[in-house]
Amino acid sequence: MSGFFAAAGRFAVRFRWAVIAAWVVATVLANLYLPSLNSVAKGSNSDYLPPGSPSRQAAQLAVPFQSPNQAAIPVLVARDGGALTAADRAAIVRLDSGLDRVANVQKVNDLGVSRDGRVDESQVLATLDLSTLGPLEDLDNGLRAEIRSAGLPGDLTAHLAGPLAAQADAAQSSQQAGNVGEDLSILFILVLLFVVFRSILAPLLTLAPAVLVTQLAGPVIGAAGKAGLPVSSLTGILLIVLALGAGTDYGLFLVFRVREELRDGVSPRDAVVRALSRVGESITFSAVTVIAALLTLLLASLGLYSSLGAPLAIAVALMLLAGLTLMPALLAVFGRAAFWPSKTTRSARRPGWWGRTAGRIVRRPATTLVLGLLGFGALAIAAIAYVPGGFGSGPAAPTGSDSAAGNALLAAHFPTASRNPTGVLLRFPDSVWTDPAPVARAQRLLAASPQFNSVVGPFDSGQVTLAADQLTSLHATLGDPAALPAVPPPGSGVQDAEWAAYRAESQFISPDGRTVQFEVGLTAGAADSNAAAHQIPAIRAAVAAFAREAGATANGVTGQAASVYDVGQTSDGDLLRIFPVAVLAIAILLALVLRSLIAPLYLIASVAVSYLAAFGLSVLLFQHANGGSLPYFVPFLMFLFLLALGEDYNILVMTRIREEAGDIPLREAVPHALEHTGSTISSAGLVLAGTFGVFAFVENGQPGGGVYRDILASLAIGILMDAFLVRTLLVPATVALLGRWNWWPSAHGRPVEAERSPAPTPTAVR
């Protein structure tokens, strides 16, 4: 393996300018000609559920009321300080006509004026693919452009409202936050690396490949998304964090080793080749463990996970390629100047803090291990109190945005339309237009149920109560309520209130009369609360019983509470399914890189200990301290990323211990290896944890950003514990205790022949 990486190093050094140019040109061309990542990211959390989930089956029952690819966006027009006038109504009609001409808009419905006469609500219905954000953002931009050009009177204001408009505004705000987070992360990493290296160029060179990959990976993943690869809405932020954090870590592995070789008297370009021959295997297997862990997400049923693995694996693969080609090329160009003004000449070195610490560990390994496990175990106990929370049906509207103003008008003047109802759907064998008795029975049963505190349905839409015989008579006379105009035509013989109530029936009874929808309020609490989600099994059982009693052939429950419950259940199942596969895959990789069947066992166990302790601490900080809950995906993603990223540091320290143990006794090899890798691991841990922490801070200020904050901050905590306690204390203590059994079944303390021989030191690399 060292020969292969030496050859890669010689190539990168010899063709250094061509390698640098190729990366820069590829990045520029990708950004010019490939689609952006945001244009293919999933836009709807409901798409994350598998087709067989109860929520998705219920959504199929609701198709007669709104098809999956139909977007409904409210448009609110308000007069400042007074009621709408006839002239205002004429301007609104002209605006609706203009909105109707926007691309992909099917029609614009005038839903009428509020009771106080100050706000008019229209509904834009458009056909578009809601699975990604791109089409929604195009529609949103088109509608707002039409509003700006409509020439409304100066005292009239028009705003988009509803969850889709909020989602479009939140996506733009999130993109801006991502840019801020990226800039702050770069600044943080540079400052930290300036302190670590005490040089000017080394921090810039270490970070440059990671920054380049953040700009290249987005368009590459965007192109894959256009070709059909599912891309999660979490991909954008995690891509930046992984590329900057993990990418800088891989750079540190090489840069520290190059500096070590220079201090041993090796010439600059030979030092690059020699360093890559030594740590190239560690860098490669570190990246491959992350890629393997990410690819296990393809086994997930939840779309949030399955659409996250492959895109991030692409980014890490690009980062690996940059670490093995671009990073050596940059170091070859600058040579010793990369570390100026610090010294890189040969000098006698005294043991540093990490070496002295490791020396104490190997003298008392059992004490270190027992105390560490007790401390980690105490933190892990807090994980028992974990309360899973939801992810919501969509992000909140950013403060001060157009959709925030529209939603405020909607809540103030159309309170029924702005609430977040839970839907109960029943499918009957015959049309209820001619025989509404089963619907009446179902509505009475729902109203009497202790699970619901309000029921709105065909006979009580909140405007005028219609009797069963009235409903039958009106349908026989007027036909499909969805086809009726907003006001009764002259000579219809139907009062305005009765006409409006019958038109509203299109929200509750399908055109064929066989599917009926009720909107219910939940006694357990608001639909976005954990209490409501936890009551979903009981609610579904009650609805199924009522459906049988009313003669319905199918039933379902829709809404945020039902979706959150199903997502949580699916996520738990995915964790149980993917956990053994991910552990097995990484254990195999560890066995290959360490040539041992014993070391992978305790290294995987160390990740489990670190994960449980970090998760317990996160529960204490973000659940108990805030009196809330952690999103359902926090334990899953924490496990996966800590398993993968934690093994990066395992591989670096263990390969160095194995290298040193080939020449000196193991108890001497451990402190010697930690002396050389301790600074690398602590610096890499600070870089990765700091990057997660910076994004957690930025996301905390975003609407609905708390869910991202929790996972990002939890990962930062886990990585810090991993880098400073597990990899540098507990793992060396275990190595010292096991002695020669660490490498079983390979030769005791001896590397394979390729490693036992001196690493190539080419002399004429230009």
N, C-alpha and C positions, 0 to 999 in steps of 0.2 A: 504493500500500500504506500509506503514512503517513497518508493521509486516512481509510482504513478504521480503522486503529488509533487515530487521534485520535477518531473517532466512538465507538469502543468505550470509550475513556478518558472521554469526556464522559458516556456512559451510566453507567459505574461510579461516577463522581464525583457526578452528579446524584442517582442512586438508591442512594447508598452504604449507607444503613441497610437498605433492602429487600434489597440484594445480600447483605449480611452475614447478615441474618435468614434468607434463603432457604438459604444454605449450612448454617447451624447447624440449621435445622429438617430439611433433607434428611438430614443426618448422623444426627440423633437418630431419625428415623423409619426409616432404613435399618437401624440397629442394633436397633430394636425389632421390626421385622416381616420382615426378610430373613434368610436362612440365613447362618451363619458360613462363612468361607473354609475352615476346617479340616474342616467337615462334608462338603465335596465334593472335597478334595484326594485325589489318588491315594494308595492305601495300599500298593501292591505294585510293587516295581521290575521284576518279571517282565512286568508289563503294558506296559512301555515298548517291548518288542520288537515288530516288525511280525509279522503272522500268518504270513508265509512264512519266517520265520527257522527254522533247524534246532532251536533250543531250544523254540520254540512248537509245531513239528510233533511233537517228542518228547513234549511235555506232552500233546498230544492222544492219543498212544499210552498215556499213563499214566492217562487218564481212568477206566478200570475200577477203578483202585486208589483214586483220590480225584478227584472231579469238581472243575472249576475253581471252582465256587461253594460248595464244602464246606470248612468250617474245622475243623481238628482241634486241640484245645487240651488238653494234658495237665494233670491235676490231681493234685498230690502231697500225700498226707497222711502225716505222720511223727509218731512218738512220741519225745519227748526222753528219751534215755538208756536205751532198752530196746526189746524187740520188741513188736509189736502184739498186743493181747489179743483174746479173743473179743468182749468188750464194745466194743473199738475197731472191730472189723470190723463189728459191728452199727451203730455210729454212722456208719461210712463208707457202708454200704448206704443209711442214711437220707439222708445227704448226696447220694449219687448220685441218689436219687429226687427230691430237691429240685432238683438241677441239671437234671434231665430236664424240669422244668416251666418252665424259663427260656425266654423267647420266642426262637424260631428254632432251638432245640436239637432235633435229630432223635432222638438217643439218646445214652446214656452207656455206654461199654464199660468193664468192670472188667478191666484188663490184668494184675492180680495183684500179688503182694507181692515185694519185692526178696529176694535170696538171704539177706541177713542178717535178714530178717523185720521190719525197722524202718520201712519206707516202703511205702505202697500207691500204685499208679498207676492212675488212671482216665483215660479219653479221652472228651472231650466232642466230639461231631460236630454241627455246626450248619450250616444252609444260609443263606448271606447273600452279598451282593455285596461281594467283597473288593477291588474296584477303588477304593473310597474308604474313608477312615478312619472315617466316621461310623457305619456299621453295626457295624464291629469294636469301636469304643469302647462302643457300646450293649450288645453282647453281653458284653464284658469287665466293664462295670459291673454287669450283671445277674448274672453268675456270682459276682462278689465279694460282691455284696449277699446272695446266697443262702448263701455260705460264712459270712458274719458272722451270719446269722440261724439257722444250722443247730444251734447249741447243742452244738458238739463239746466233749468233756471238756477240762479245762484244760491237760492235758499233751499234747494233740494239736494240731498246727498244719497248716493246709491252704494251699497256694499254687498259683497258676496258673503254668504253665511253657511253654516252647517259643517259637518266633519270633513268633507272633502276639501272645501276651501281652506279650513284650518290646517289640513294635512299639507296642502300646497304651500301655504305660508310657512309652516313649521319646517318643511323640507328646505326652503330657501334659508331660513334662519339657522338650521342645522348645518348647512353647507358653510355659512359664514362662521359659525362656531367651530367647525372642523378646521377651517383655515387659521383661525385664531389659535386653536389648540396645537396645530402643527407648528406654527411660528413660535409659540411659547415653548413647545417641547424642544425644538431645535436650539433655542436660546438656552434652555436649561441644560441640555446635553453638552453644548459648547462650554458653558461656564464650568460644569463638573469636570469635563475632560481637560480644560485648562489647568484646573487644580491638580488633577491626577498626573498629567504629563509634565506640567510646568514648562510647556513649550507653546509656540504659536501655531505651527503648521500641523502637528500631530492630531489635535482635535478636529481640525477641518478635514484632514484626509480620512480620519476614521469615520466621520459622519457622512462624507460626500456620497459614497455608494448607496447608503440607506436613503438619503434624500432623493437621489436619482431614481431609485426603485419605486419610491412613493409616487413619482410622477409617471413612471412607465407602467406600473402594474395596473393602475386604474383603467387606462384605455385598453390594455390587453384583456382584462376581465370584462370590460364593456363589450369588446368584440366577441368574446366567448358567450356573454349573455345574449347578444343579438343572434348568435348561432343556436341558442336554445338552452344554455347553461343557466339554471336558476341561481339568482343572486339575492341574498338576504339583505334586508334594510340595515342590519348591523355591520355589513361587510365594510362599508366606507370607513367608519371610525376605527374598527379593529385592524383594518389594513394599514392605516397610518401608524397606529400604535405598534403593531408587529414589525412593520418595515423599519421604523425609526428605532424602536427598542431592541428587538432581536437582531436587526441588521447591524446596529452599532455594536452589539455584543459580539457578533462574529468578527467584526473589524477589530475589536479589542483583543480577541484571542490571537490574531495574527500580529497586530502592532506590538503588543507586549513581548511576543516571542522574537520579533525582529529586533527590538531594542536589546533584549537579552543576548542575542547572537552578536550584535554590534559591540556590546560590552565585553564579549568573550574574544574580541579581536577579529571577527570575520568581516570581510569587505562588504560594503552596503548591498550590492546586487546579489552577491552570494548569500548574504544574510537573509534576503527575501526568499531565495530558493530553499535554503536550509530550513527557515522558519516554516514555510508552507509544507515542506516534507514532514515536519514534526507535528504541526497542528492541523494540517489539511484534513486528516482523518477525523479529528475531533469536530471541526467545523462541519464537515459533511454529515457525519452521523448525528450531530446536534440538529441540523436542519431536517434531516430525513426523519428523525423521531417526531418533530413537529408536524411534518407533512403526513406521516403515517397516522398520527393521532387525529389530524384534521380530516383525513379521508375516511376514518371510521364513522364520521358524521353522515356519510352517504347511506348508512344503514338506518338512520333515524326516520321515524314516521312523521315527526313534526317538521314542517317546511322551514321553520326558522333555523333549525340545525342542519338539515340536509342541504339547504341552499347556502350555507355558510362555509362548509368544509372545502369544497373544490376551489372556489374563488380565492380563499386565503392560502390554500396549498399552492396555487399558481404564484401568489406574491412571495411566499417563502422560497419557492424554487428559484425565482428570479433573484432573490436576495442571496441564495447560495451561489448561484452562478456569478453574481457580482463579487461576492467575497473571495472566490477562487480565481478571478480574472482581473476585475477592475481594481480591487484593493492592492494586490501585488504590483500591478502596473503603476499605480500612483506612488507607492513606496519606492519603486525602482527609479522613478523620475526624480524624486526629491532626495533620496539617500539619507545621509546623516543630517541634512538640513531640516528634515521633517521633525527632528527632536530638538532643534536649537531653541533656546540657549542651554538646555540641560545637557549634561555630558553623556556621551556614548562610547568613550574610550575605555580600554581595558583597565580595570581597577579591582582592588581587593574589596570584597563585600562582606559586611557583617550581617549576622542573622537579623531580620526585621521582626516586626510585631507578630506577623503570621507564623514565622518560623519558630519564635519562642513559644507562642500559644500552642502550636502543634506539638512541640516538644513536651509541654506539660500534659497534653492530651494523651500521648502515647505512654507516658509514665503512669497515668491513672485512667485508662480507657473505660473501665467498668463504671467508675464514679461519674465520669462525664456522660456516659450513655444513660445511666439510670436517672440522674438529675434532669437531663434533657427530656426524657420520655415522661417523667412526672409533670414537668412544666407544660409540655405540649398536651398531655392528657387532660390536665386541668382546664385548659382552654377548649379542648374538644368537647367537654361535657356540655358547654353552652350551646352546641349545635343541636342538642335534643329539643331545645325550645324554639326551633325554627318554625315560622309560620309563612307558608308560601303566599305570595301576592300575585296579582295579575299584571298584565302588560298594557291593558286598555285596548279599546277598539281603534284608537287613533290618537295622535298627539294633540295637545291643547293648542289653541291659537296663540301665537306669540303676542305679548303685550304690545299695544299700540298698532297692531297690524289691521289691515282692512277686514279680515275675517273676524277678528276680536270685536271690532265695532259692529259688524253685522250680527254676530251672535248675541251681543248685548241688546241690540234692538229686538231680536227674535225672542229673547227671554223676557224682555219687559213688555212687549206688545202682543206676542203670540205664545204665552206660556205653555199651552198644550203641545204646540209643535216643537218647542225647544227641549222638552224633557226627554229622558232616556228610557223609553218603555221597554218592557220585556214582551215578546210576542208569543202568543199561544195559537197554534195552527191546527185546524181539524179538517180532514178530508172526508166528505160524505159520499155515499154511493149514488145519490140522486141530487138533482138541483134543489137548492133551498129557496130559489126564487119562487117556486110553485108550492113548496112545502117547508115553511120556515120553522115548524114546530121543533125539530131536533136542535136548531140553533138556539131557540129560546130556552130549551132545556139545558143546553150546555152553558149558556150565559148565566142562568140561575145557579147552576152548580159551581161555576167559577166564582161568582159573587159571594156565595156562602162559604167558600173555602178559607180556612185560617191562613193559608199561604199568601193570599192576595189582599191588599187593602184598597184596591180600586180596579175596576174592570170597564173598559170602553170597547164597545162592539157594535154590531149592526143595529141593535135596537136602542142604543144610547151612545151616540157619537160625541156627546158633549155639547151639542147645539140644540137639537129638538129630538125628543123621544118618539120613535116610530113604533107603532103596534105591528104585529105580524101581518094582519090583514091589510094594513096600509102599505107595507113593503111589497106584498104580492100585487096589490092594485097598481101601485106606482110603476112597478116593473112591467106589468102588462100594458100600461099606457105609454110609458116613456122609453122603455127599453134599457140599453146599457147605460148606467149612470156616468161612466167615463167619457161617453160621447156627447154629453149635454153641454151647452154653453154656460157661462158663468151666471147669467140671469135668465129667468123664464121669458120666453118670447110672448108677445101679446096674444091673448086668447088661449093660453095654455090651461087656464083654470086652476093653476097650482100657486099657492102662496109662496112668497120669497123664502121664508124660513123653511118651509117644507121642501121646497126645491133644493135649497142649499144642503139640507140634511140628507136628501136622497142622493145628491151628487157625491156626498162624502162616503156613500156606501161602496164606492169603488176601492176605498182603502181597506174594506173589511170582507167583501164578498167578491170572488173571482168572476170574470165574465160568464163562465159556464155554470156558475152557481154551486159548484161542488166543494170549493175550498173556502174556508172562512177563517179570518184572522181576528184575534182579540188583542188589545193592548192592555197589559196588566201592570199594576204597581206591586212590588214585593214587600211583604210584611217584614222580612228579615233586614231590609235596608235598601239603600240606593243600589242600582244595578251595577255600579262600578265598585261596590264594597266587597271585602272578603267574606263578610257574613252572608251576603246574597249568593255569592259563588258557592259557598259551602252548603247552601240549602238546595242547590240544583237537583241532586238525586231525589230528594223528597218532593220537589215541585214536579219533576218529570213523572214520578210515580202517581201523584195526584191527577195530573193531566191525563195520563193513560187510563186511569180509572174512570174519569169523567167522559173521556172519548168513548169507551166501551158502553157506558150507560146511555150516552146520547146517540149511539149507533154509528159513530164515525169509524172509518176503516183505517185511518192513519192519523198520527198526531206528532207534534214536535214543539219544541220551545226554542225561540231565537232570542238574540240580544246579547249584551256584553257579559252578563253574569254566566250565561250558558257557555259562551265561547271561552271565557277565562277558565271555567271549571274543566272543560274538555282539553284545553291546552295544557293545563297543569297535569291532568291524568296522562296525557300522551307523553309529556316531558318526563314524568316519572318512569313510564315504561321504557322510553328511549335510554334513560340512564342505566336501567338494569340490563338492557340489551347490549349497549355499547361498552359499558364498563369492562367486562371480561375481554372483549375483542381488542380494545385499546391497550389494556394491560398486557395481553399476550403479544401484540405486535411490537410494543416497545421493549418487552422483555427479550424477544428474539433479537432485536437490533442491538440491545445492550450485550447480549451473549456473543454476538458476532464481533463487536468492536472491542470487547474486553477479553475474548477467548475464555470465557468462564461461564459455568452454569450456576455458581453460588452467588457471585456479586449481583447479578440482576435481581435476585430474590430480595435482598435487603435494600437495594436501591429503590425498587418499586415500593417496598414497605415504607421507606423513608418519605417518599412522595405522599403516601396515604396519611402518614402521621402529620406531615406539614399541611396537607389539605384540610384535614379535620380540625387542626388547631386554628388555621387561618379562617376557616368557615365559622368556627365557634366565636372567634374574635369579631368577625363581621356581624354575626347575629347580635352580639353585645353592643356594637357601635351603631349599627344602622337599623336594628329592629327595636331593641329595648330602649336605647337612648332616645329614639325618635317616636317610640310608641306606635310603630307601624308594622310593616312586613317587608320582606325581601322578595323581589320578583322571582317567579318560578324558575327562571333560567339561570339564576346565580349559582346554585350548587352544581348544576350540570357543567356550565362553562368554566367555573372555577376548577373543577376536577380535571377537565380535559386540558386546559391551558397550563395548570400547575404540573400536571403529569408530563406534558410535552416540554415546557420551558424549563422545569426543574431538572430534567434529565440533561439539558445542555451543560449545566454546571457539574452534574455527576460525571458526564463523559470527560470533561476537561480535567477535573481533578483526578479521576481514576486512571485515565490514560497516562497522566504524568507520574502518578505513583507507580504504575506498572513499568514505565520507562526507567525511573530511578531505581526500582527494585531489581533491575537487571544487573546492576553494578554494586549495590550496597544492600545491607540487611534491611528488611521491611520496616523495622522500627526506626531506622534512620531515614529510610526513603519517604516515609509519611511527612515528617516535618520539612524535609528538603523539597518535596513536591509542593507542599502548601506554601512554603516560602516563595516559590515561583508563581503559583497560581492564585494565592489568596487575594492579592491586589487585583488581579484580573477578574476574579469572581465577584468581589465586593464592588468594584467599579461597574461591572456589567449589571449586577443586581440593582445598583443605584440608578443606572441609566434606564433599565427596563421598568423598574417600579416608579421612577420619577416620571417617565412618559405616561404610564397609566394614570398616575396621580394628577398630572397636569390636565389631562383630558377629563378626569373626574371632576376637577375644579371648574373647568369651562362648561361641562355639560350640566353641572348643578344649577347654573343660571338659566338654562333653557327650559321652555315649557315642556313639562313631562320628562325633563332630563334626569329626574331622580332615579329612574330605572337604569339608565346608563351609568349614572354616578355610582350606584351601588356595586355593579359588576366591575367597573374599572377600579374603584377604590379597593374592593375586596381582592382583586388580582394584585394590586400594588402591595397590599399587606402580606399576601401569601408569598410573593416573590422576595420581599425583604426578609421574611422569616426563613425562607429557603436559602438565600444567599449567605446570610450572616450567622445562621444557627445550624441548619441541617447539613448543608454541604461542607461547611468549614469546621464543624464541631462533631456532630453525631456520626456522619459518614466516616471521617478519619478514625474516630474512636472504634467504630465497628471493624474497620480494616485492621486496626492494631490488635483487636481481640481475636479475630479469625486467623490471622497470620497466613500461613501458606495455603489454607483452604479458600482464600479469596479467589485464587486462580484455578481451582479445580474445574475440569480435569487437565488443564494445560500444565506445563512444567512449573514447579514451585518458584514463584517470584521471577520467572525468566520470560522475556518476550520472545516472540517467534523470531526465526532467523533473520527475516528482513529488518526487524527492529533492533536485533542485537548488533548488527553491523552498523558502522558509523553512517549517519545520514549523508547523502551526496553533498559534496561541497564543490560545485563546478567553479572553475576558475576563469573562464574566458567568456562569461556572459556579458554581452554588450547591450 
